Amino acid sequence: MNGAEQAFGHDHQEPQRPFFIIGQWSGADVKVWAVLEAPPGADERADAWEECALEAEDAFGSMEVVFAASAAEAERAVRREAAETAVLSVLRSRRSGAGSHRRVSHYYS
């Protein structure tokens, strides 16, 4: 297969671009309010990130930057990451004994 065939064939992957995902995270639950393609330049992206992050905080939300080929793929990636992070958090809690069914009772006389 030559270079032109690879560029348009099944082996072709769209280039990854930065997206701002704005919403609220609560464990594995993600409420996505907006998915915006970030500006390509580093300076413009930093300025836009600061503005979007402040607006998200004002609305009691937050913002993540995700690199993906499309807005839909970016949203799927952030939802998948939230679910994976929630599972890892539960596993860490179990290993550390936090929230364990074993309780220490203190009796005072």
ABEGO torsion letter per residue (X at the ends): XBAAAAAABAABBBBBBBBBBBEBBBEABBBBABBBBBBABAAAAAAAAAAAAAAAAAAGBBBBBBBBABAAAAAAAAAAAAAAAAAAAAAAAAAAGBGBABBBBBBBX
